[in-house]
Amino acid sequence: MKMKLFPGLKPPSIILTCLIVVLLLWHFSAESSASLRISEFMASNGSIILDQSGKPNDWIEIHNTSSQPIDLSGYFISDKLNEPLKWQIPEGYHQETIVPGGGFIILIADGNPDHGPLHLDFELSKAGESIILTAPNGNTAVDVITFGPQWKDVSYGRSATNPETWVFYLSPSPGNPNQGAKTASYWIAGLYLFYKSYKELFLTFFAFLIILIYISIRLSQVLKKLRRVEEKQTSLIQAVPEIILQLNHKGQVEWLNQPGINFFGENVLGKGCRELFKNAVSSVPIEDFIQDHNSEKLPPDAHFITEFPSHKDELKKIIDWSSNPCILQGSKNGILLVGRDITQQQYNEKRIKDSEKNYRDLFEKTPIGILKVDVQEKILDINQHILDILGASDKEEILQMNLVNLFIPEQFLFINDYKQLTKNQVISEDRECTSQWGKRFWLRYKIFPIFGDSNELKEMIITGEDVTERKEAEGKLQYISLHDSLTGLYNRPFFEEELKRLNTERQYPLSVIIGDVNGLKILNDTFGHLEGDQLLERTAEILQRCCRHEDIISRWGGDEYAIILPQTDHETALQICDRIRNECQIQENILIPISISLGVSTNSLPTQNVQKIITDAEEKMYQEKLIESDHYRRKMLSTFISNLKPKTWHSADLCRLCLWFGMVLNLPYSEEELMYLTDLHDLGKINMDISFLSQAGSLDEDGWKKIKKHPEIGYRIAQAIHQISTIADAIWAHHERWDGAGYPRGLSKENIPLLARIMAIADAYDAMRCGRPYKSPLTKEEAINELLRCSGSQFDPYLVSLFIKNCPIIISEDTSINVKNDQIMGK
């Protein structure tokens, strides 16, 4: 008899019930993960929690914020963000791993997981690191905290009032809600520990410091009061700008204030008025004045004027003196003279006239343009410099115009800022203008308001300066600061700022291409940096043609480029890379093939680190560079061979001659290396204009200097390419002679590499038999006789003998040589 699991339910109902159960289980599982969070931890435990052996260990407190118990079994916890699944809490310990609803559980970070299910396989670093709690599915990060340095026995936990904020708890509470004294400052927490350790000493020092501060404050207050009393007494007398002299009845000085000392000098006490005023011209003789004052013939506040001679470039001092009796303790005790300097009054009128003249000269001759206009913008005055700025010549014509009529189109300089002028504020601006006289310029101007007696805006002074050259220079400097000077592309600082700016959800997916130009170092080292610069420029042009207008292309480094592709998925970015590679392949008339290794990375989620896409793109670029390096060098060699053919005139027999020598002498070189030697022994001519070799007659001194360089140039190129580095010495020495009279180093006999000696014989024979544009070919007998003639001087005699007696190519060469002769002589 079959039992029904859900008796009475029809099959569709059973299916619906199962779906609901699955959804509820999924919902509660997701809710349980979201309810767990890291509440508190201690990365430097000294005495808060001890294990069974009494050892303090670091600990992590997990809080269940829901009302239902949650089993931590199967959850992952790690101290490495890049390794979130580092440790999984074991299953089968439900009594220990269940976190009750609203409760806490303590995980011991002691690096000894064998001590129990709540012991982790890592310890926390008090220098700071991260803690990540991951759900059992391994994909969902439940909680992540990254923390800095920690103090001993001070925990780091969520604030009870704001769980999103982490603070230092001075009294940790593992297994309980976070409470007690806390601080968000790392240093305040450290200060608390210091206080806790040295409490009594700290309190004693603090009390002593408070007493010392109190005494200092009180003493300072008393001293300040005393100083204020003295300063008031002194300032009341010394603040008087007039000269004050106290004279006795004999006319001798008993006291004078600071202005008097400044005027008459030091050491005047006790001196008589006759001596003080001996160089002055006085309206009244000073002796008569004092005598009349003593006899009370003069009224109180009597006056007289003295004119003292000037010192250096100063004006003559004119002093107006007033006198009063000096009363001390109710009786007359001398005279009090008060002198007021009226020099400025005497010269005011003259200075005003001079000022008016100076103003007009300054107005007309100043190197800054100046206009004076009224509130209706009617031009009232204008100087010569503003005429020069405008390109105008007739001042009277401009004085009949309004300010707005000076420019095309008509422009108001301050109509929108009229309220600002009425508030006595200066308007300042730079503006690009075109004058009525057709001159285009940048004008930097300021407008200064002038108010009338009733405080109404009456006129305006406008100063103007032509800053066209400065603006152009600023534009050039701004361009230089953002662009690479060689390629004209953006530079790396601009790239990095744009990457930050474009790292927004609106620009996703955001792709980055990193490219590295292949062969640049070889080009720089062998042909010079000028050729390398041309390669970088042509590569930059290719990138600009293959990318879109909105893409950001920059020169990332010496031979590296970086491209930001906003709103571009990975597939589209790969298509752009293919366009770049295809464009590089179709380039013509180039010294070496243009090739660039490319790496692509795409950032599709806001949570992804934008710097990581740079790292990923670089890694992929280097992988491609490593894979393609050998293929690129072979392609470079193929390009060299193609470019050398019009410059060397070698026949196919030259290759067979070298291969025959290699076989007969059992040379330790592969067939490929010998073939490369026949094609590339003149590699140094690759970038050399050798049209002078086609001319009849001997080479001049400049021609010899140029041609003697090509073995060394070829050697440097071969050294840089590992496929032909083994024949580099032969390339360098293939123009050396057996007698030491060759070039470039003057080697002789066996000091010349064997492969170079072979190449010299084979190349010479091929050249004699095939001919050159500047020399007719020789017959086989003539060529052999020439080799014999030069044997022992130019060529290795043993190799010449071996070549003439045994080389089968000499016997069967006639037909091929004749064809080659016709080709060369036809050219």
ROTI-119174 format. One record per residue (C-alpha): residue in one letter; chain; x, y, z negated. Coordinates in steps of 0.1 Angstrom, whole numbers, plus 5000, padded with zeros to 4 digits. Layout:
   aa   ch      x      y      z
    a    A      X      Y      Z
...
This chain:
   aa   ch      x      y      z
    m    A   5000   5000   5000
    k    A   5014   5034   5010
    m    A   5014   5063   4986
    k    A   5006   5098   4997
    l    A   5028   5125   4984
    f    A   5000   5151   4986
    p    A   4968   5132   4985
    g    A   4939   5150   5000
    l    A   4960   5174   5021
    k    A   4959   5172   5059
    p    A   4992   5172   5077
    p    A   4991   5209   5087
    s    A   4985   5218   5051
    i    A   5014   5197   5040
    i    A   5038   5215   5065
    l    A   5026   5249   5053
    t    A   5031   5239   5017
    c    A   5067   5227   5024
    l    A   5075   5260   5041
    i    A   5062   5280   5012
    v    A   5083   5259   4988
    v    A   5114   5264   5009
    l    A   5109   5301   5011
    l    A   5104   5304   4974
    l    A   5135   5284   4967
    w    A   5155   5306   4991
    h    A   5140   5338   4975
    f    A   5149   5327   4939
    s    A   5184   5316   4951
    a    A   5191   5350   4967
    e    A   5175   5368   4937
    s    A   5197   5348   4912
    s    A   5229   5358   4931
    a    A   5219   5394   4931
    s    A   5212   5393   4894
    l    A   5248   5383   4885
    r    A   5274   5410   4881
    i    A   5308   5415   4865
    s    A   5300   5435   4833
    e    A   5333   5438   4815
    f    A   5369   5424   4816
    m    A   5402   5427   4798
    a    A   5435   5424   4818
    s    A   5458   5428   4789
    n    A   5444   5409   4759
    g    A   5464   5411   4727
    s    A   5440   5400   4700
    i    A   5403   5403   4712
    i    A   5397   5366   4723
    l    A   5420   5337   4712
    d    A   5420   5302   4727
    q    A   5422   5270   4706
    s    A   5460   5275   4702
    g    A   5456   5311   4690
    k    A   5469   5325   4723
    p    A   5452   5357   4736
    n    A   5441   5354   4772
    d    A   5426   5377   4797
    w    A   5388   5374   4801
    i    A   5359   5383   4824
    e    A   5324   5388   4812
    i    A   5295   5379   4836
    h    A   5261   5394   4829
    n    A   5228   5379   4841
    t    A   5205   5409   4845
    s    A   5175   5387   4853
    s    A   5151   5371   4829
    q    A   5158   5336   4842
    p    A   5189   5314   4834
    i    A   5215   5311   4861
    d    A   5240   5283   4865
    l    A   5275   5295   4875
    s    A   5284   5261   4888
    g    A   5296   5263   4924
    y    A   5302   5301   4923
    f    A   5336   5313   4936
    i    A   5358   5339   4917
    s    A   5391   5353   4928
    d    A   5416   5381   4921
    k    A   5424   5384   4958
    l    A   5401   5403   4982
    n    A   5416   5384   5012
    e    A   5411   5351   4994
    p    A   5375   5353   4979
    l    A   5371   5315   4976
    k    A   5403   5310   4956
    w    A   5386   5293   4926
    q    A   5352   5275   4924
    i    A   5336   5270   4890
    p    A   5332   5232   4887
    e    A   5299   5215   4886
    g    A   5286   5191   4860
    y    A   5291   5213   4830
    h    A   5256   5229   4829
    q    A   5255   5234   4792
    e    A   5287   5256   4794
    t    A   5281   5273   4828
    i    A   5245   5284   4824
    v    A   5240   5321   4818
    p    A   5207   5327   4799
    g    A   5184   5354   4812
    g    A   5197   5388   4801
    g    A   5227   5371   4786
    f    A   5265   5370   4791
    i    A   5292   5344   4797
    i    A   5329   5348   4792
    l    A   5354   5334   4818
    i    A   5390   5329   4805
    a    A   5416   5341   4831
    d    A   5445   5321   4817
    g    A   5456   5302   4849
    n    A   5448   5269   4831
    p    A   5416   5255   4847
    d    A   5422   5221   4831
    h    A   5413   5236   4797
    g    A   5376   5237   4806
    p    A   5351   5247   4832
    l    A   5352   5284   4821
    h    A   5390   5286   4825
    l    A   5402   5301   4858
    d    A   5432   5292   4878
    f    A   5446   5328   4878
    e    A   5454   5355   4853
    l    A   5446   5392   4856
    s    A   5472   5418   4863
    k    A   5473   5447   4839
    a    A   5489   5468   4867
    g    A   5456   5466   4886
    e    A   5441   5444   4912
    s    A   5406   5432   4923
    i    A   5380   5407   4911
    i    A   5354   5393   4935
    l    A   5325   5369   4926
    t    A   5311   5350   4956
    a    A   5279   5330   4959
    p    A   5282   5292   4963
    n    A   5275   5296   5001
    g    A   5310   5312   5003
    n    A   5297   5340   5024
    t    A   5278   5363   5000
    a    A   5299   5386   4978
    v    A   5279   5389   4946
    d    A   5301   5415   4930
    v    A   5335   5432   4936
    i    A   5355   5454   4913
    t    A   5389   5469   4921
    f    A   5407   5484   4891
    g    A   5439   5502   4883
    p    A   5464   5499   4853
    q    A   5449   5486   4820
    w    A   5458   5492   4784
    k    A   5464   5464   4759
    d    A   5432   5454   4739
    v    A   5411   5480   4758
    s    A   5385   5465   4781
    y    A   5372   5479   4814
    g    A   5334   5476   4819
    r    A   5302   5491   4833
    s    A   5287   5521   4815
    a    A   5256   5512   4795
    t    A   5238   5543   4808
    n    A   5251   5541   4844
    p    A   5261   5505   4854
    e    A   5276   5518   4886
    t    A   5303   5537   4866
    w    A   5332   5518   4851
    v    A   5348   5531   4819
    f    A   5374   5520   4793
    y    A   5359   5506   4761
    l    A   5380   5513   4731
    s    A   5361   5486   4711
    p    A   5355   5457   4735
    s    A   5324   5436   4731
    p    A   5328   5404   4750
    g    A   5296   5384   4752
    n    A   5275   5414   4742
    p    A   5261   5445   4759
    n    A   5287   5471   4765
    q    A   5287   5497   4737
    g    A   5309   5517   4714
    a    A   5335   5543   4720
    k    A   5344   5547   4757
    t    A   5362   5570   4781
    a    A   5366   5572   4819
    s    A   5401   5585   4815
    y    A   5430   5561   4816
    w    A   5452   5585   4796
    i    A   5426   5592   4769
    a    A   5424   5555   4763
    g    A   5462   5553   4760
    l    A   5461   5583   4736
    y    A   5435   5565   4715
    l    A   5458   5534   4712
    f    A   5486   5556   4701
    y    A   5464   5572   4675
    k    A   5452   5539   4663
    s    A   5487   5526   4659
    y    A   5501   5557   4641
    k    A   5469   5571   4625
    e    A   5484   5583   4592
    l    A   5514   5599   4608
    f    A   5492   5614   4635
    l    A   5468   5629   4609
    t    A   5497   5643   4588
    f    A   5513   5659   4619
    f    A   5479   5672   4631
    a    A   5472   5688   4597
    f    A   5507   5704   4597
    l    A   5501   5716   4632
    i    A   5468   5732   4623
    i    A   5483   5750   4593
    l    A   5512   5762   4614
    i    A   5489   5775   4641
    y    A   5467   5793   4615
    i    A   5497   5810   4600
    s    A   5510   5820   4635
    i    A   5476   5834   4645
    r    A   5472   5854   4613
    l    A   5508   5868   4616
    s    A   5502   5876   4652
    q    A   5470   5895   4644
    v    A   5488   5916   4617
    l    A   5517   5924   4641
    k    A   5492   5933   4668
    k    A   5474   5958   4645
    l    A   5507   5974   4635
    r    A   5517   5977   4672
    r    A   5484   5992   4682
    v    A   5486   6019   4655
    e    A   5521   6028   4667
    e    A   5511   6027   4703
    k    A   5481   6049   4698
    q    A   5502   6075   4680
    t    A   5528   6075   4706
    s    A   5504   6073   4736
    l    A   5484   6102   4723
    i    A   5515   6124   4726
    q    A   5533   6108   4754
    a    A   5502   6105   4776
    v    A   5501   6143   4779
    p    A   5515   6150   4814
    e    A   5526   6185   4805
    i    A   5560   6194   4790
    i    A   5558   6202   4753
    l    A   5585   6221   4735
    q    A   5585   6229   4698
    l    A   5608   6259   4691
    n    A   5618   6275   4658
    h    A   5617   6312   4653
    k    A   5652   6314   4668
    g    A   5640   6298   4700
    q    A   5659   6265   4694
    v    A   5643   6232   4704
    e    A   5632   6211   4674
    w    A   5611   6185   4693
    l    A   5600   6177   4728
    n    A   5579   6149   4743
    q    A   5589   6124   4770
    p    A   5579   6145   4800
    g    A   5601   6172   4784
    i    A   5630   6147   4782
    n    A   5624   6137   4817
    f    A   5626   6173   4829
    f    A   5654   6188   4808
    g    A   5673   6156   4801
    e    A   5686   6140   4769
    n    A   5704   6158   4740
    v    A   5684   6190   4742
    l    A   5674   6191   4705
    g    A   5690   6222   4688
    k    A   5696   6240   4721
    g    A   5683   6275   4726
    c    A   5659   6286   4753
    r    A   5686   6308   4769
    e    A   5706   6277   4777
    l    A   5675   6256   4788
    f    A   5663   6284   4811
    k    A   5696   6298   4823
    n    A   5693   6285   4859
    a    A   5655   6293   4862
    v    A   5639   6324   4877
    s    A   5613   6336   4852
    s    A   5585   6361   4855
    v    A   5594   6373   4820
    p    A   5629   6372   4803
    i    A   5627   6342   4779
    e    A   5644   6361   4751
    d    A   5620   6390   4753
    f    A   5591   6366   4754
    i    A   5602   6348   4722
    q    A   5609   6381   4704
    d    A   5575   6395   4713
    h    A   5559   6362   4702
    n    A   5576   6364   4668
    s    A   5565   6399   4663
    e    A   5530   6390   4673
    k    A   5530   6415   4701
    l    A   5517   6388   4725
    p    A   5482   6374   4724
    p    A   5477   6337   4717
    d    A   5480   6315   4748
    a    A   5503   6340   4766
    h    A   5517   6327   4799
    f    A   5548   6331   4820
    i    A   5561   6313   4851
    t    A   5595   6299   4858
    e    A   5610   6285   4890
    f    A   5637   6259   4885
    p    A   5662   6250   4912
    s    A   5657   6217   4931
    h    A   5677   6185   4926
    k    A   5689   6169   4959
    d    A   5659   6168   4983
    e    A   5632   6177   4957
    l    A   5612   6208   4959
    k    A   5618   6237   4935
    k    A   5599   6231   4903
    i    A   5574   6258   4895
    i    A   5563   6256   4858
    d    A   5534   6276   4843
    w    A   5542   6280   4806
    s    A   5516   6288   4779
    s    A   5526   6296   4743
    n    A   5509   6291   4709
    p    A   5521   6296   4674
    c    A   5532   6263   4657
    i    A   5513   6261   4624
    l    A   5526   6237   4597
    q    A   5510   6234   4563
    g    A   5490   6265   4569
    s    A   5519   6288   4578
    k    A   5535   6298   4612
    n    A   5566   6278   4619
    g    A   5579   6286   4654
    i    A   5564   6284   4688
    l    A   5548   6256   4708
    l    A   5555   6259   4746
    v    A   5534   6238   4770
    g    A   5546   6238   4806
    r    A   5524   6226   4835
    d    A   5539   6218   4868
    i    A   5522   6238   4895
    t    A   5547   6230   4923
    q    A   5521   6210   4942
    q    A   5496   6238   4943
    q    A   5522   6261   4959
    y    A   5528   6237   4987
    n    A   5494   6222   4992
    e    A   5485   6246   5020
    k    A   5517   6239   5039
    r    A   5513   6201   5034
    i    A   5478   6202   5047
    k    A   5489   6219   5079
    d    A   5518   6195   5082
    s    A   5494   6166   5076
    e    A   5471   6177   5104
    k    A   5500   6178   5128
    n    A   5513   6145   5117
    y    A   5479   6129   5121
    r    A   5476   6141   5156
    d    A   5511   6128   5165
    l    A   5504   6095   5148
    f    A   5470   6092   5166
    e    A   5486   6099   5200
    k    A   5518   6079   5196
    t    A   5509   6049   5175
    p    A   5514   6016   5193
    i    A   5478   6006   5183
    g    A   5448   6017   5204
    i    A   5424   6040   5185
    l    A   5389   6053   5194
    k    A   5367   6076   5174
    v    A   5330   6072   5180
    d    A   5297   6085   5165
    v    A   5268   6063   5154
    q    A   5254   6065   5189
    e    A   5287   6050   5202
    k    A   5296   6083   5219
    i    A   5333   6084   5223
    l    A   5347   6114   5204
    d    A   5385   6108   5208
    i    A   5408   6082   5222
    n    A   5446   6078   5222
    q    A   5470   6068   5250
    h    A   5475   6032   5239
    i    A   5438   6024   5243
    l    A   5440   6038   5278
    d    A   5469   6014   5285
    i    A   5449   5985   5271
    l    A   5419   5993   5292
    g    A   5439   5999   5323
    a    A   5424   6034   5326
    s    A   5443   6067   5334
    d    A   5418   6095   5329
    k    A   5412   6104   5293
    e    A   5386   6131   5301
    e    A   5366   6105   5321
    i    A   5364   6082   5290
    l    A   5354   6111   5267
    q    A   5322   6114   5288
    m    A   5313   6077   5283
    n    A   5298   6056   5256
    l    A   5317   6027   5240
    v    A   5294   6001   5256
    n    A   5303   6014   5291
    l    A   5340   6005   5288
    f    A   5335   5968   5294
    i    A   5321   5945   5321
    p    A   5295   5933   5313
    e    A   5285   5960   5289
    q    A   5293   5948   5253
    f    A   5282   5960   5219
    l    A   5311   5957   5195
    f    A   5292   5963   5163
    i    A   5255   5965   5170
    n    A   5249   5932   5152
    d    A   5270   5943   5122
    y    A   5255   5977   5117
    k    A   5243   5969   5082
    q    A   5278   5957   5073
    l    A   5292   5991   5083
    t    A   5266   6010   5062
    k    A   5279   5990   5032
    n    A   5314   6004   5038
    q    A   5327   5970   5050
    v    A   5352   5967   5078
    i    A   5343   5947   5109
    s    A   5372   5926   5124
    e    A   5371   5903   5154
    d    A   5389   5889   5184
    r    A   5371   5891   5217
    e    A   5379   5884   5253
    c    A   5370   5915   5274
    t    A   5371   5928   5309
    s    A   5373   5966   5312
    q    A   5355   5988   5338
    w    A   5389   5991   5355
    g    A   5391   5954   5361
    k    A   5417   5945   5334
    r    A   5410   5912   5316
    f    A   5425   5909   5281
    w    A   5420   5896   5245
    l    A   5411   5925   5222
    r    A   5417   5923   5184
    y    A   5398   5952   5169
    k    A   5387   5966   5136
    i    A   5359   5990   5130
    f    A   5362   6014   5099
    p    A   5331   6033   5089
    i    A   5333   6071   5080
    f    A   5306   6086   5058
    g    A   5293   6122   5057
    d    A   5287   6144   5026
    s    A   5253   6127   5021
    n    A   5268   6093   5021
    e    A   5254   6085   5055
    l    A   5273   6067   5082
    k    A   5287   6095   5104
    e    A   5315   6082   5126
    m    A   5336   6051   5132
    i    A   5373   6046   5138
    i    A   5380   6016   5160
    t    A   5415   6002   5162
    g    A   5424   5978   5190
    e    A   5453   5957   5200
    d    A   5459   5936   5231
    v    A   5467   5901   5218
    t    A   5464   5883   5252
    e    A   5500   5870   5250
    r    A   5495   5859   5214
    k    A   5463   5840   5222
    e    A   5480   5823   5252
    a    A   5509   5813   5229
    e    A   5485   5801   5202
    g    A   5467   5780   5229
    k    A   5500   5765   5240
    l    A   5510   5758   5204
    q    A   5477   5741   5197
    y    A   5480   5720   5229
    i    A   5516   5710   5219
    s    A   5505   5701   5184
    l    A   5479   5677   5197
    h    A   5495   5663   5229
    d    A   5526   5644   5238
    s    A   5551   5666   5257
    l    A   5561   5640   5282
    t    A   5528   5624   5293
    g    A   5503   5651   5284
    l    A   5483   5625   5265
    y    A   5471   5630   5229
    n    A   5498   5623   5203
    r    A   5496   5599   5173
    p    A   5484   5625   5146
    f    A   5455   5634   5169
    f    A   5447   5597   5175
    e    A   5446   5590   5138
    e    A   5424   5619   5130
    e    A   5400   5610   5159
    l    A   5399   5574   5146
    k    A   5388   5586   5112
    r    A   5362   5609   5128
    l    A   5348   5583   5151
    n    A   5347   5556   5124
    t    A   5309   5561   5119
    e    A   5280   5538   5124
    r    A   5268   5560   5153
    q    A   5300   5551   5173
    y    A   5298   5513   5166
    p    A   5309   5491   5181
    l    A   5343   5509   5181
    s    A   5371   5492   5201
    v    A   5408   5500   5201
    i    A   5434   5490   5227
    i    A   5471   5490   5218
    g    A   5495   5488   5247
    d    A   5533   5484   5250
    v    A   5552   5492   5282
    n    A   5573   5463   5293
    g    A   5609   5469   5306
    l    A   5613   5504   5292
    k    A   5644   5496   5272
    i    A   5660   5480   5302
    l    A   5652   5510   5323
    n    A   5665   5535   5298
    d    A   5697   5515   5291
    t    A   5706   5509   5327
    f    A   5691   5537   5348
    g    A   5689   5565   5322
    h    A   5661   5580   5302
    l    A   5649   5601   5332
    e    A   5638   5569   5350
    g    A   5623   5557   5317
    d    A   5603   5589   5313
    q    A   5590   5585   5349
    l    A   5578   5550   5340
    l    A   5560   5564   5309
    e    A   5544   5591   5330
    r    A   5532   5567   5357
    t    A   5518   5544   5330
    a    A   5499   5573   5314
    e    A   5484   5581   5348
    i    A   5472   5545   5352
    l    A   5456   5546   5318
    q    A   5438   5578   5326
    r    A   5425   5564   5359
    c    A   5413   5532   5343
    c    A   5396   5547   5312
    r    A   5364   5567   5308
    h    A   5361   5604   5301
    e    A   5350   5599   5266
    d    A   5379   5575   5257
    i    A   5407   5589   5236
    i    A   5441   5580   5251
    s    A   5472   5587   5232
    r    A   5509   5580   5232
    w    A   5513   5559   5200
    g    A   5550   5556   5199
    g    A   5581   5554   5221
    d    A   5568   5529   5246
    e    A   5533   5523   5230
    y    A   5499   5537   5239
    a    A   5467   5535   5219
    i    A   5432   5540   5232
    i    A   5400   5545   5212
    l    A   5368   5533   5230
    p    A   5337   5546   5211
    q    A   5305   5527   5215
    t    A   5323   5499   5233
    d    A   5319   5462   5226
    h    A   5347   5437   5229
    e    A   5338   5424   5263
    t    A   5338   5459   5279
    a    A   5371   5466   5262
    l    A   5386   5435   5278
    q    A   5373   5446   5312
    i    A   5391   5479   5308
    c    A   5423   5460   5300
    d    A   5418   5440   5332
    r    A   5414   5472   5352
    i    A   5447   5485   5337
    r    A   5466   5453   5346
    n    A   5452   5453   5381
    e    A   5462   5489   5386
    c    A   5497   5482   5374
    q    A   5501   5454   5400
    i    A   5492   5475   5430
    q    A   5518   5502   5423
    e    A   5543   5507   5451
    n    A   5577   5524   5456
    i    A   5588   5517   5420
    l    A   5622   5508   5406
    i    A   5608   5480   5384
    p    A   5573   5466   5383
    i    A   5549   5485   5360
    s    A   5536   5462   5333
    i    A   5519   5468   5299
    s    A   5511   5443   5273
    l    A   5476   5450   5258
    g    A   5458   5440   5226
    v    A   5422   5447   5219
    s    A   5402   5448   5186
    t    A   5367   5458   5179
    n    A   5350   5471   5147
    s    A   5313   5463   5147
    l    A   5304   5467   5111
    p    A   5307   5498   5088
    t    A   5322   5475   5061
    q    A   5352   5466   5082
    n    A   5384   5485   5075
    v    A   5392   5508   5104
    q    A   5430   5502   5099
    k    A   5425   5465   5103
    i    A   5414   5469   5140
    i    A   5448   5487   5146
    t    A   5467   5458   5130
    d    A   5446   5432   5149
    a    A   5451   5450   5182
    e    A   5489   5452   5176
    e    A   5491   5415   5168
    k    A   5473   5406   5200
    m    A   5495   5429   5220
    y    A   5526   5413   5206
    q    A   5512   5379   5213
    e    A   5506   5388   5250
    k    A   5540   5404   5252
    l    A   5557   5373   5239
    i    A   5538   5351   5264
    e    A   5543   5374   5294
    s    A   5579   5384   5287
    d    A   5595   5356   5308
    h    A   5571   5361   5337
    y    A   5577   5398   5337
    r    A   5614   5395   5338
    r    A   5612   5371   5368
    k    A   5588   5395   5385
    m    A   5614   5423   5378
    l    A   5641   5402   5394
    s    A   5619   5396   5424
    t    A   5614   5434   5427
    f    A   5651   5440   5424
    i    A   5658   5415   5452
    s    A   5632   5431   5475
    n    A   5645   5466   5468
    l    A   5682   5455   5474
    k    A   5677   5438   5508
    p    A   5677   5471   5528
    k    A   5709   5481   5510
    t    A   5731   5450   5511
    w    A   5727   5434   5546
    h    A   5734   5398   5533
    s    A   5726   5368   5554
    a    A   5711   5335   5542
    d    A   5745   5318   5547
    l    A   5758   5337   5517
    c    A   5735   5317   5494
    r    A   5746   5284   5510
    l    A   5783   5294   5507
    c    A   5779   5300   5470
    l    A   5759   5268   5465
    w    A   5787   5248   5483
    f    A   5813   5263   5461
    g    A   5793   5254   5430
    m    A   5789   5218   5441
    v    A   5826   5213   5451
    l    A   5840   5230   5420
    n    A   5813   5214   5398
    l    A   5805   5249   5383
    p    A   5785   5250   5350
    y    A   5758   5271   5367
    s    A   5724   5261   5379
    e    A   5713   5265   5415
    e    A   5689   5293   5404
    e    A   5718   5312   5387
    l    A   5739   5309   5419
    m    A   5710   5320   5441
    y    A   5704   5350   5417
    l    A   5741   5359   5420
    t    A   5740   5360   5459
    d    A   5709   5382   5458
    l    A   5719   5404   5429
    h    A   5756   5408   5428
    d    A   5751   5443   5442
    l    A   5724   5450   5416
    g    A   5741   5482   5406
    k    A   5730   5497   5440
    i    A   5693   5493   5431
    n    A   5688   5530   5423
    m    A   5717   5544   5443
    d    A   5715   5564   5475
    i    A   5740   5545   5497
    s    A   5731   5561   5530
    f    A   5767   5573   5532
    l    A   5778   5536   5537
    s    A   5761   5536   5571
    q    A   5784   5563   5584
    a    A   5814   5555   5605
    g    A   5849   5562   5591
    s    A   5864   5559   5556
    l    A   5846   5570   5524
    d    A   5856   5603   5509
    e    A   5865   5607   5472
    d    A   5829   5613   5461
    g    A   5817   5583   5480
    w    A   5843   5560   5464
    k    A   5835   5574   5429
    k    A   5798   5565   5435
    i    A   5803   5531   5450
    k    A   5828   5521   5423
    k    A   5801   5525   5396
    h    A   5778   5499   5410
    p    A   5795   5468   5394
    e    A   5793   5482   5359
    i    A   5757   5493   5364
    g    A   5747   5459   5377
    y    A   5765   5443   5347
    r    A   5745   5464   5322
    i    A   5712   5454   5339
    a    A   5721   5417   5340
    q    A   5731   5417   5303
    a    A   5696   5430   5295
    i    A   5678   5402   5313
    h    A   5685   5368   5299
    q    A   5677   5349   5332
    i    A   5708   5364   5348
    s    A   5729   5373   5317
    t    A   5751   5343   5324
    i    A   5763   5358   5358
    a    A   5767   5394   5343
    d    A   5805   5390   5342
    a    A   5806   5379   5378
    i    A   5786   5409   5389
    w    A   5809   5432   5370
    a    A   5841   5416   5385
    h    A   5830   5407   5421
    h    A   5851   5437   5435
    e    A   5882   5428   5415
    r    A   5913   5418   5436
    w    A   5937   5389   5430
    d    A   5966   5414   5429
    g    A   5949   5437   5404
    a    A   5942   5465   5428
    g    A   5904   5461   5427
    y    A   5877   5479   5407
    p    A   5863   5487   5382
    r    A   5887   5473   5356
    g    A   5917   5463   5377
    l    A   5917   5426   5366
    s    A   5941   5402   5383
    k    A   5944   5365   5391
    e    A   5928   5341   5365
    n    A   5916   5371   5344
    i    A   5890   5375   5371
    p    A   5860   5352   5363
    l    A   5860   5322   5387
    l    A   5824   5330   5398
    a    A   5835   5365   5408
    r    A   5865   5352   5428
    i    A   5841   5328   5447
    m    A   5816   5356   5453
    a    A   5843   5379   5466
    i    A   5854   5353   5493
    a    A   5818   5344   5503
    d    A   5806   5380   5504
    a    A   5836   5391   5525
    y    A   5832   5362   5550
    d    A   5795   5369   5553
    a    A   5801   5406   5558
    m    A   5827   5400   5585
    r    A   5806   5374   5604
    c    A   5773   5394   5602
    g    A   5787   5429   5605
    r    A   5774   5460   5590
    p    A   5757   5491   5604
    y    A   5790   5509   5603
    k    A   5812   5479   5615
    s    A   5808   5453   5642
    p    A   5809   5416   5633
    l    A   5840   5394   5638
    t    A   5843   5360   5654
    k    A   5848   5330   5632
    e    A   5885   5329   5640
    e    A   5889   5366   5633
    a    A   5871   5362   5600
    i    A   5892   5332   5590
    n    A   5924   5350   5600
    e    A   5914   5380   5578
    l    A   5907   5357   5548
    l    A   5942   5342   5553
    r    A   5958   5376   5556
    c    A   5943   5387   5523
    s    A   5949   5355   5505
    g    A   5971   5361   5475
    s    A   5964   5398   5476
    q    A   5927   5403   5477
    f    A   5915   5367   5473
    d    A   5924   5337   5452
    p    A   5947   5317   5476
    y    A   5935   5283   5463
    l    A   5898   5292   5469
    v    A   5906   5306   5503
    s    A   5923   5274   5514
    l    A   5895   5252   5499
    f    A   5869   5273   5517
    i    A   5886   5273   5552
    k    A   5895   5236   5552
    n    A   5863   5220   5537
    c    A   5833   5243   5539
    p    A   5809   5227   5564
    i    A   5790   5259   5569
    i    A   5819   5273   5589
    i    A   5815   5245   5614
    s    A   5778   5248   5619
    e    A   5773   5286   5615
    d    A   5775   5299   5650
    t    A   5738   5299   5659
    s    A   5725   5314   5626
    i    A   5753   5340   5626
    n    A   5744   5352   5661
    v    A   5707   5357   5651
    k    A   5718   5377   5621
    n    A   5742   5398   5641
    d    A   5714   5408   5665
    q    A   5692   5419   5635
    i    A   5718   5440   5618
    m    A   5731   5457   5650
    g    A   5695   5464   5660
    k    A   5690   5483   5628
